[in-house]
Amino acid sequence: MSRQERIRQILQQALQPRMLIIHDDSAQHRGHGGWRPEGETHFTLEIASAELFATGRVAGQRRIYQLLANELADGLHALSIKITP
């Protein structure tokens, strides 16, 4: 299973968002810190979750980072996160 699929599965199960878009931006970061030739190091995440949105931007992002802690420890370098209701 790819990292993108694992991220999707983790967030879907924990948050049940109305919408979840995950885009692998790794190719745009070639040669930058954290980049790996195999990719799947940098992602943009757009998630529609009333629960996350209600907690505020910072708390919502912290929740996502908590859920993805294992991925972050295993090569996920960067997430750009947009939370909408």
KEFIPA-926749 format. One record per atom (N, C-alpha, C): atom name; x negated, y, z. Coordinates in Angstrom, 1 decimal, decimal comma, m for minus. Last residue first. Layout:
<atom><keke>CA</keke><px>X</px><py>Y</py><pz>Z</pz></atom>
...
END
This chain:
<atom><keke>N</keke><px>15,0</px><py>23,4</py><pz>6,5</pz></atom>
<atom><keke>CA</keke><px>16,1</px><py>22,8</py><pz>7,2</pz></atom>
<atom><keke>C</keke><px>16,8</px><py>21,7</py><pz>6,4</pz></atom>
<atom><keke>N</keke><px>11,5</px><py>22,7</py><pz>5,8</pz></atom>
<atom><keke>CA</keke><px>12,7</px><py>23,4</py><pz>5,6</pz></atom>
<atom><keke>C</keke><px>13,9</px><py>22,7</py><pz>6,3</pz></atom>
<atom><keke>N</keke><px>8,1</px><py>22,9</py><pz>6,0</pz></atom>
<atom><keke>CA</keke><px>9,2</px><py>22,3</py><pz>6,6</pz></atom>
<atom><keke>C</keke><px>10,4</px><py>23,3</py><pz>6,3</pz></atom>
<atom><keke>N</keke><px>5,1</px><py>22,1</py><pz>4,4</pz></atom>
<atom><keke>CA</keke><px>6,2</px><py>23,1</py><pz>4,4</pz></atom>
<atom><keke>C</keke><px>7,5</px><py>22,3</py><pz>4,9</pz></atom>
<atom><keke>N</keke><px>1,7</px><py>21,6</py><pz>4,8</pz></atom>
<atom><keke>CA</keke><px>3,0</px><py>21,2</py><pz>5,2</pz></atom>
<atom><keke>C</keke><px>4,0</px><py>22,4</py><pz>5,1</pz></atom>
<atom><keke>N</keke><px>m1,1</px><py>20,1</py><pz>3,6</pz></atom>
<atom><keke>CA</keke><px>m0,4</px><py>21,4</py><pz>3,5</pz></atom>
<atom><keke>C</keke><px>1,1</px><py>21,0</py><pz>3,7</pz></atom>
<atom><keke>N</keke><px>m3,6</px><py>18,3</py><pz>5,1</pz></atom>
<atom><keke>CA</keke><px>m2,2</px><py>18,3</py><pz>4,8</pz></atom>
<atom><keke>C</keke><px>m1,8</px><py>19,8</py><pz>4,7</pz></atom>
<atom><keke>N</keke><px>m6,7</px><py>16,5</py><pz>4,8</pz></atom>
<atom><keke>CA</keke><px>m6,0</px><py>17,8</py><pz>4,9</pz></atom>
<atom><keke>C</keke><px>m4,5</px><py>17,6</py><pz>4,4</pz></atom>
<atom><keke>N</keke><px>m7,8</px><py>13,9</py><pz>5,1</pz></atom>
<atom><keke>CA</keke><px>m8,5</px><py>15,1</py><pz>5,5</pz></atom>
<atom><keke>C</keke><px>m7,7</px><py>16,3</py><pz>5,7</pz></atom>
<atom><keke>N</keke><px>m7,6</px><py>10,6</py><pz>5,8</pz></atom>
<atom><keke>CA</keke><px>m6,7</px><py>11,7</py><pz>5,4</pz></atom>
<atom><keke>C</keke><px>m7,4</px><py>13,0</py><pz>6,0</pz></atom>
<atom><keke>N</keke><px>m9,4</px><py>8,8</py><pz>7,1</pz></atom>
<atom><keke>CA</keke><px>m9,7</px><py>9,4</py><pz>5,8</pz></atom>
<atom><keke>C</keke><px>m8,8</px><py>10,5</py><pz>5,3</pz></atom>
<atom><keke>N</keke><px>m8,4</px><py>7,9</py><pz>9,6</pz></atom>
<atom><keke>CA</keke><px>m8,9</px><py>6,9</py><pz>8,6</pz></atom>
<atom><keke>C</keke><px>m9,0</px><py>7,6</py><pz>7,2</pz></atom>
<atom><keke>N</keke><px>m7,2</px><py>9,7</py><pz>11,1</pz></atom>
<atom><keke>CA</keke><px>m8,5</px><py>9,1</py><pz>11,7</pz></atom>
<atom><keke>C</keke><px>m9,1</px><py>8,2</py><pz>10,6</pz></atom>
<atom><keke>N</keke><px>m5,0</px><py>10,2</py><pz>9,6</pz></atom>
<atom><keke>CA</keke><px>m6,0</px><py>11,3</py><pz>9,8</pz></atom>
<atom><keke>C</keke><px>m7,3</px><py>10,7</py><pz>10,3</pz></atom>
<atom><keke>N</keke><px>m3,6</px><py>7,8</py><pz>10,0</pz></atom>
<atom><keke>CA</keke><px>m4,1</px><py>8,2</py><pz>8,7</pz></atom>
<atom><keke>C</keke><px>m5,2</px><py>9,3</py><pz>8,7</pz></atom>
<atom><keke>N</keke><px>m3,1</px><py>8,0</py><pz>12,8</pz></atom>
<atom><keke>CA</keke><px>m3,9</px><py>6,9</py><pz>12,2</pz></atom>
<atom><keke>C</keke><px>m4,5</px><py>7,2</py><pz>10,8</pz></atom>
<atom><keke>N</keke><px>m1,4</px><py>10,3</py><pz>12,8</pz></atom>
<atom><keke>CA</keke><px>m2,7</px><py>10,3</py><pz>13,5</pz></atom>
<atom><keke>C</keke><px>m3,6</px><py>9,2</py><pz>13,0</pz></atom>
<atom><keke>N</keke><px>1,1</px><py>11,0</py><pz>11,9</pz></atom>
<atom><keke>CA</keke><px>0,1</px><py>10,6</py><pz>10,9</pz></atom>
<atom><keke>C</keke><px>m1,3</px><py>10,4</py><pz>11,5</pz></atom>
<atom><keke>N</keke><px>2,5</px><py>11,8</py><pz>14,1</pz></atom>
<atom><keke>CA</keke><px>3,0</px><py>10,7</py><pz>13,4</pz></atom>
<atom><keke>C</keke><px>1,9</px><py>10,1</py><pz>12,5</pz></atom>
<atom><keke>N</keke><px>1,0</px><py>14,1</py><pz>14,7</pz></atom>
<atom><keke>CA</keke><px>1,1</px><py>13,0</py><pz>15,7</pz></atom>
<atom><keke>C</keke><px>1,5</px><py>11,7</py><pz>15,0</pz></atom>
<atom><keke>N</keke><px>1,6</px><py>15,7</py><pz>12,5</pz></atom>
<atom><keke>CA</keke><px>0,2</px><py>15,3</py><pz>12,7</pz></atom>
<atom><keke>C</keke><px>0,1</px><py>14,1</py><pz>13,7</pz></atom>
<atom><keke>N</keke><px>4,3</px><py>16,1</py><pz>12,9</pz></atom>
<atom><keke>CA</keke><px>3,9</px><py>15,4</py><pz>11,7</pz></atom>
<atom><keke>C</keke><px>2,4</px><py>14,9</py><pz>11,9</pz></atom>
<atom><keke>N</keke><px>4,2</px><py>17,6</py><pz>15,3</pz></atom>
<atom><keke>CA</keke><px>4,9</px><py>16,3</py><pz>15,3</pz></atom>
<atom><keke>C</keke><px>4,4</px><py>15,5</py><pz>14,1</pz></atom>
<atom><keke>N</keke><px>2,8</px><py>19,9</py><pz>14,4</pz></atom>
<atom><keke>CA</keke><px>2,2</px><py>19,0</py><pz>15,4</pz></atom>
<atom><keke>C</keke><px>2,9</px><py>17,6</py><pz>15,4</pz></atom>
<atom><keke>N</keke><px>4,8</px><py>20,9</py><pz>12,7</pz></atom>
<atom><keke>CA</keke><px>3,5</px><py>20,5</py><pz>12,1</pz></atom>
<atom><keke>C</keke><px>2,8</px><py>19,5</py><pz>13,1</pz></atom>
<atom><keke>N</keke><px>6,7</px><py>21,6</py><pz>14,7</pz></atom>
<atom><keke>CA</keke><px>7,0</px><py>20,7</py><pz>13,6</pz></atom>
<atom><keke>C</keke><px>5,8</px><py>20,1</py><pz>12,9</pz></atom>
<atom><keke>N</keke><px>5,3</px><py>23,5</py><pz>16,1</pz></atom>
<atom><keke>CA</keke><px>5,8</px><py>22,3</py><pz>16,8</pz></atom>
<atom><keke>C</keke><px>6,1</px><py>21,2</py><pz>15,7</pz></atom>
<atom><keke>N</keke><px>5,1</px><py>25,5</py><pz>14,1</pz></atom>
<atom><keke>CA</keke><px>3,9</px><py>24,9</py><pz>14,8</pz></atom>
<atom><keke>C</keke><px>4,2</px><py>23,6</py><pz>15,4</pz></atom>
<atom><keke>N</keke><px>7,8</px><py>26,1</py><pz>13,4</pz></atom>
<atom><keke>CA</keke><px>6,8</px><py>25,7</py><pz>12,4</pz></atom>
<atom><keke>C</keke><px>5,6</px><py>24,9</py><pz>13,1</pz></atom>
<atom><keke>N</keke><px>10,5</px><py>24,8</py><pz>15,3</pz></atom>
<atom><keke>CA</keke><px>9,6</px><py>25,8</py><pz>15,0</pz></atom>
<atom><keke>C</keke><px>8,4</px><py>25,2</py><pz>14,1</pz></atom>
<atom><keke>N</keke><px>12,5</px><py>23,0</py><pz>15,8</pz></atom>
<atom><keke>CA</keke><px>11,5</px><py>23,1</py><pz>16,8</pz></atom>
<atom><keke>C</keke><px>10,5</px><py>24,2</py><pz>16,5</pz></atom>
<atom><keke>N</keke><px>14,1</px><py>23,1</py><pz>13,5</pz></atom>
<atom><keke>CA</keke><px>14,6</px><py>23,7</py><pz>14,7</pz></atom>
<atom><keke>C</keke><px>13,6</px><py>23,9</py><pz>15,8</pz></atom>
<atom><keke>N</keke><px>12,7</px><py>21,6</py><pz>11,7</pz></atom>
<atom><keke>CA</keke><px>12,8</px><py>23,0</py><pz>11,5</pz></atom>
<atom><keke>C</keke><px>13,2</px><py>23,7</py><pz>12,7</pz></atom>
<atom><keke>N</keke><px>13,1</px><py>19,0</py><pz>12,7</pz></atom>
<atom><keke>CA</keke><px>11,8</px><py>19,6</py><pz>12,7</pz></atom>
<atom><keke>C</keke><px>11,8</px><py>21,1</py><pz>12,6</pz></atom>
<atom><keke>N</keke><px>15,9</px><py>18,8</py><pz>12,3</pz></atom>
<atom><keke>CA</keke><px>15,3</px><py>18,5</py><pz>13,6</pz></atom>
<atom><keke>C</keke><px>13,9</px><py>19,2</py><pz>13,7</pz></atom>
<atom><keke>N</keke><px>16,3</px><py>19,1</py><pz>9,6</pz></atom>
<atom><keke>CA</keke><px>16,8</px><py>20,1</py><pz>10,5</pz></atom>
<atom><keke>C</keke><px>16,2</px><py>20,0</py><pz>11,9</pz></atom>
<atom><keke>N</keke><px>14,0</px><py>18,7</py><pz>7,2</pz></atom>
<atom><keke>CA</keke><px>14,5</px><py>18,1</py><pz>8,4</pz></atom>
<atom><keke>C</keke><px>15,0</px><py>19,1</py><pz>9,3</pz></atom>
<atom><keke>N</keke><px>12,4</px><py>18,3</py><pz>4,3</pz></atom>
<atom><keke>CA</keke><px>13,6</px><py>18,9</py><pz>4,8</pz></atom>
<atom><keke>C</keke><px>14,2</px><py>18,1</py><pz>6,0</pz></atom>
<atom><keke>N</keke><px>9,0</px><py>18,8</py><pz>3,4</pz></atom>
<atom><keke>CA</keke><px>10,0</px><py>18,0</py><pz>4,1</pz></atom>
<atom><keke>C</keke><px>11,2</px><py>18,8</py><pz>4,6</pz></atom>
<atom><keke>N</keke><px>6,3</px><py>18,4</py><pz>1,5</pz></atom>
<atom><keke>CA</keke><px>7,4</px><py>19,3</py><pz>1,7</pz></atom>
<atom><keke>C</keke><px>8,5</px><py>18,4</py><pz>2,3</pz></atom>
<atom><keke>N</keke><px>2,8</px><py>18,4</py><pz>1,5</pz></atom>
<atom><keke>CA</keke><px>4,0</px><py>17,7</py><pz>2,0</pz></atom>
<atom><keke>C</keke><px>5,1</px><py>18,7</py><pz>2,1</pz></atom>
<atom><keke>N</keke><px>m0,1</px><py>17,7</py><pz>m0,2</pz></atom>
<atom><keke>CA</keke><px>0,9</px><py>18,7</py><pz>0,1</pz></atom>
<atom><keke>C</keke><px>2,2</px><py>17,9</py><pz>0,4</pz></atom>
<atom><keke>N</keke><px>m3,2</px><py>16,2</py><pz>0,7</pz></atom>
<atom><keke>CA</keke><px>m1,8</px><py>16,1</py><pz>0,3</pz></atom>
<atom><keke>C</keke><px>m1,1</px><py>17,4</py><pz>0,6</pz></atom>
<atom><keke>N</keke><px>m6,3</px><py>14,6</py><pz>0,4</pz></atom>
<atom><keke>CA</keke><px>m5,6</px><py>15,9</py><pz>0,5</pz></atom>
<atom><keke>C</keke><px>m4,2</px><py>15,8</py><pz>m0,1</pz></atom>
<atom><keke>N</keke><px>m7,0</px><py>12,0</py><pz>m0,1</pz></atom>
<atom><keke>CA</keke><px>m7,6</px><py>12,7</py><pz>1,1</pz></atom>
<atom><keke>C</keke><px>m6,9</px><py>14,0</py><pz>1,4</pz></atom>
<atom><keke>N</keke><px>m6,8</px><py>10,3</py><pz>m2,4</pz></atom>
<atom><keke>CA</keke><px>m5,9</px><py>10,2</py><pz>m1,2</pz></atom>
<atom><keke>C</keke><px>m6,4</px><py>10,8</py><pz>0,1</pz></atom>
<atom><keke>N</keke><px>m9,9</px><py>9,2</py><pz>m3,8</pz></atom>
<atom><keke>CA</keke><px>m8,8</px><py>10,1</py><pz>m3,6</pz></atom>
<atom><keke>C</keke><px>m8,0</px><py>9,9</py><pz>m2,4</pz></atom>
<atom><keke>N</keke><px>m12,3</px><py>7,9</py><pz>m4,2</pz></atom>
<atom><keke>CA</keke><px>m11,1</px><py>7,1</py><pz>m4,4</pz></atom>
<atom><keke>C</keke><px>m9,8</px><py>8,0</py><pz>m4,2</pz></atom>
<atom><keke>N</keke><px>m14,2</px><py>9,9</py><pz>m3,5</pz></atom>
<atom><keke>CA</keke><px>m14,0</px><py>9,5</py><pz>m4,9</pz></atom>
<atom><keke>C</keke><px>m12,7</px><py>8,7</py><pz>m5,2</pz></atom>
<atom><keke>N</keke><px>m13,1</px><py>12,2</py><pz>m1,1</pz></atom>
<atom><keke>CA</keke><px>m13,6</px><py>10,9</py><pz>m1,4</pz></atom>
<atom><keke>C</keke><px>m13,3</px><py>10,6</py><pz>m2,9</pz></atom>
<atom><keke>N</keke><px>m13,4</px><py>15,2</py><pz>0,8</pz></atom>
<atom><keke>CA</keke><px>m13,0</px><py>14,6</py><pz>m0,4</pz></atom>
<atom><keke>C</keke><px>m13,8</px><py>13,2</py><pz>m0,6</pz></atom>
<atom><keke>N</keke><px>m14,5</px><py>16,4</py><pz>3,1</pz></atom>
<atom><keke>CA</keke><px>m13,5</px><py>15,4</py><pz>3,3</pz></atom>
<atom><keke>C</keke><px>m13,0</px><py>14,7</py><pz>2,0</pz></atom>
<atom><keke>N</keke><px>m15,3</px><py>19,4</py><pz>1,3</pz></atom>
<atom><keke>CA</keke><px>m15,3</px><py>18,6</py><pz>2,6</pz></atom>
<atom><keke>C</keke><px>m14,2</px><py>17,7</py><pz>2,7</pz></atom>
<atom><keke>N</keke><px>m15,4</px><py>19,0</py><pz>m2,3</pz></atom>
<atom><keke>CA</keke><px>m15,1</px><py>19,8</py><pz>m1,0</pz></atom>
<atom><keke>C</keke><px>m15,2</px><py>18,9</py><pz>0,2</pz></atom>
<atom><keke>N</keke><px>m15,5</px><py>17,4</py><pz>m4,5</pz></atom>
<atom><keke>CA</keke><px>m16,7</px><py>18,0</py><pz>m4,0</pz></atom>
<atom><keke>C</keke><px>m16,6</px><py>18,8</py><pz>m2,7</pz></atom>
<atom><keke>N</keke><px>m12,2</px><py>18,1</py><pz>m5,4</pz></atom>
<atom><keke>CA</keke><px>m13,4</px><py>17,3</py><pz>m5,7</pz></atom>
<atom><keke>C</keke><px>m14,6</px><py>18,1</py><pz>m5,3</pz></atom>
<atom><keke>N</keke><px>m9,7</px><py>19,0</py><pz>m5,0</pz></atom>
<atom><keke>CA</keke><px>m10,7</px><py>19,3</py><pz>m3,9</pz></atom>
<atom><keke>C</keke><px>m12,0</px><py>18,5</py><pz>m4,2</pz></atom>
<atom><keke>N</keke><px>m8,0</px><py>18,2</py><pz>m6,9</pz></atom>
<atom><keke>CA</keke><px>m8,2</px><py>19,6</py><pz>m6,9</pz></atom>
<atom><keke>C</keke><px>m9,3</px><py>20,0</py><pz>m5,8</pz></atom>
<atom><keke>N</keke><px>m7,6</px><py>15,5</py><pz>m6,2</pz></atom>
<atom><keke>CA</keke><px>m8,4</px><py>15,9</py><pz>m7,4</pz></atom>
<atom><keke>C</keke><px>m8,8</px><py>17,3</py><pz>m7,4</pz></atom>
<atom><keke>N</keke><px>m5,8</px><py>15,6</py><pz>m4,0</pz></atom>
<atom><keke>CA</keke><px>m7,2</px><py>15,3</py><pz>m3,9</pz></atom>
<atom><keke>C</keke><px>m8,1</px><py>15,7</py><pz>m5,0</pz></atom>
<atom><keke>N</keke><px>m3,1</px><py>16,0</py><pz>m3,7</pz></atom>
<atom><keke>CA</keke><px>m3,9</px><py>17,1</py><pz>m4,3</pz></atom>
<atom><keke>C</keke><px>m5,4</px><py>16,8</py><pz>m4,3</pz></atom>
<atom><keke>N</keke><px>m0,3</px><py>14,3</py><pz>m4,0</pz></atom>
<atom><keke>CA</keke><px>m1,7</px><py>14,0</py><pz>m3,8</pz></atom>
<atom><keke>C</keke><px>m2,5</px><py>15,1</py><pz>m4,5</pz></atom>
<atom><keke>N</keke><px>2,7</px><py>15,1</py><pz>m2,5</pz></atom>
<atom><keke>CA</keke><px>1,9</px><py>15,3</py><pz>m3,7</pz></atom>
<atom><keke>C</keke><px>0,4</px><py>15,1</py><pz>m3,3</pz></atom>
<atom><keke>N</keke><px>5,9</px><py>14,3</py><pz>m1,5</pz></atom>
<atom><keke>CA</keke><px>4,5</px><py>14,2</py><pz>m1,1</pz></atom>
<atom><keke>C</keke><px>3,7</px><py>14,2</py><pz>m2,4</pz></atom>
<atom><keke>N</keke><px>8,9</px><py>15,3</py><pz>m0,2</pz></atom>
<atom><keke>CA</keke><px>8,1</px><py>15,3</py><pz>m1,4</pz></atom>
<atom><keke>C</keke><px>6,6</px><py>15,3</py><pz>m0,9</pz></atom>
<atom><keke>N</keke><px>11,9</px><py>14,5</py><pz>1,0</pz></atom>
<atom><keke>CA</keke><px>10,5</px><py>14,4</py><pz>1,3</pz></atom>
<atom><keke>C</keke><px>9,8</px><py>14,3</py><pz>0,0</pz></atom>
<atom><keke>N</keke><px>15,0</px><py>15,4</py><pz>2,6</pz></atom>
<atom><keke>CA</keke><px>14,2</px><py>15,4</py><pz>1,4</pz></atom>
<atom><keke>C</keke><px>12,7</px><py>15,3</py><pz>1,8</pz></atom>
<atom><keke>N</keke><px>16,1</px><py>14,8</py><pz>5,0</pz></atom>
<atom><keke>CA</keke><px>17,0</px><py>14,9</py><pz>3,8</pz></atom>
<atom><keke>C</keke><px>16,2</px><py>14,8</py><pz>2,5</pz></atom>
<atom><keke>N</keke><px>14,2</px><py>12,4</py><pz>7,0</pz></atom>
<atom><keke>CA</keke><px>14,5</px><py>13,7</py><pz>6,4</pz></atom>
<atom><keke>C</keke><px>15,5</px><py>13,6</py><pz>5,2</pz></atom>
<atom><keke>N</keke><px>13,7</px><py>10,6</py><pz>9,3</pz></atom>
<atom><keke>CA</keke><px>14,9</px><py>10,5</py><pz>8,4</pz></atom>
<atom><keke>C</keke><px>15,2</px><py>11,8</py><pz>7,7</pz></atom>
<atom><keke>N</keke><px>11,6</px><py>10,4</py><pz>11,0</pz></atom>
<atom><keke>CA</keke><px>12,3</px><py>11,6</py><pz>11,0</pz></atom>
<atom><keke>C</keke><px>13,6</px><py>11,6</py><pz>10,1</pz></atom>
<atom><keke>N</keke><px>10,5</px><py>7,8</py><pz>11,0</pz></atom>
<atom><keke>CA</keke><px>10,5</px><py>8,5</py><pz>12,3</pz></atom>
<atom><keke>C</keke><px>11,4</px><py>9,7</py><pz>12,2</pz></atom>
<atom><keke>N</keke><px>10,8</px><py>6,8</py><pz>8,4</pz></atom>
<atom><keke>CA</keke><px>11,3</px><py>6,0</py><pz>9,5</pz></atom>
<atom><keke>C</keke><px>11,4</px><py>6,9</py><pz>10,8</pz></atom>
<atom><keke>N</keke><px>9,6</px><py>8,8</py><pz>6,8</pz></atom>
<atom><keke>CA</keke><px>11,0</px><py>8,4</py><pz>6,6</pz></atom>
<atom><keke>C</keke><px>11,6</px><py>7,7</py><pz>7,9</pz></atom>
<atom><keke>N</keke><px>7,0</px><py>8,8</py><pz>7,8</pz></atom>
<atom><keke>CA</keke><px>7,8</px><py>10,0</py><pz>8,0</pz></atom>
<atom><keke>C</keke><px>9,3</px><py>9,7</py><pz>7,8</pz></atom>
<atom><keke>N</keke><px>6,1</px><py>6,2</py><pz>7,1</pz></atom>
<atom><keke>CA</keke><px>6,0</px><py>6,7</py><pz>8,5</pz></atom>
<atom><keke>C</keke><px>7,0</px><py>7,8</py><pz>8,7</pz></atom>
<atom><keke>N</keke><px>6,5</px><py>6,2</py><pz>4,3</pz></atom>
<atom><keke>CA</keke><px>7,2</px><py>5,2</py><pz>5,1</pz></atom>
<atom><keke>C</keke><px>7,2</px><py>5,7</py><pz>6,6</pz></atom>
<atom><keke>N</keke><px>4,8</px><py>8,3</py><pz>3,4</pz></atom>
<atom><keke>CA</keke><px>6,3</px><py>8,3</py><pz>3,1</pz></atom>
<atom><keke>C</keke><px>7,0</px><py>7,4</py><pz>4,1</pz></atom>
<atom><keke>N</keke><px>2,3</px><py>7,2</py><pz>4,2</pz></atom>
<atom><keke>CA</keke><px>2,8</px><py>8,5</py><pz>4,8</pz></atom>
<atom><keke>C</keke><px>4,3</px><py>8,6</py><pz>4,6</pz></atom>
<atom><keke>N</keke><px>2,2</px><py>4,9</py><pz>2,6</pz></atom>
<atom><keke>CA</keke><px>2,3</px><py>4,8</py><pz>4,1</pz></atom>
<atom><keke>C</keke><px>2,8</px><py>6,1</py><pz>4,7</pz></atom>
<atom><keke>N</keke><px>2,1</px><py>6,1</py><pz>0,1</pz></atom>
<atom><keke>CA</keke><px>3,3</px><py>5,2</py><pz>0,4</pz></atom>
<atom><keke>C</keke><px>3,4</px><py>5,1</py><pz>1,9</pz></atom>
<atom><keke>N</keke><px>m0,3</px><py>7,4</py><pz>0,3</pz></atom>
<atom><keke>CA</keke><px>0,9</px><py>8,2</py><pz>0,0</pz></atom>
<atom><keke>C</keke><px>2,1</px><py>7,4</py><pz>0,4</pz></atom>
<atom><keke>N</keke><px>m2,1</px><py>5,2</py><pz>0,6</pz></atom>
<atom><keke>CA</keke><px>m1,9</px><py>6,2</py><pz>1,7</pz></atom>
<atom><keke>C</keke><px>m0,6</px><py>7,0</py><pz>1,5</pz></atom>
<atom><keke>N</keke><px>m0,6</px><py>2,2</py><pz>m0,8</pz></atom>
<atom><keke>CA</keke><px>m1,4</px><py>3,4</py><pz>m0,9</pz></atom>
<atom><keke>C</keke><px>m1,1</px><py>4,3</py><pz>0,3</pz></atom>
<atom><keke>N</keke><px>m0,9</px><py>m1,2</py><pz>0,0</pz></atom>
<atom><keke>CA</keke><px>0,0</px><py>0,0</py><pz>0,0</pz></atom>
<atom><keke>C</keke><px>m0,9</px><py>1,2</py><pz>0,0</pz></atom>
END
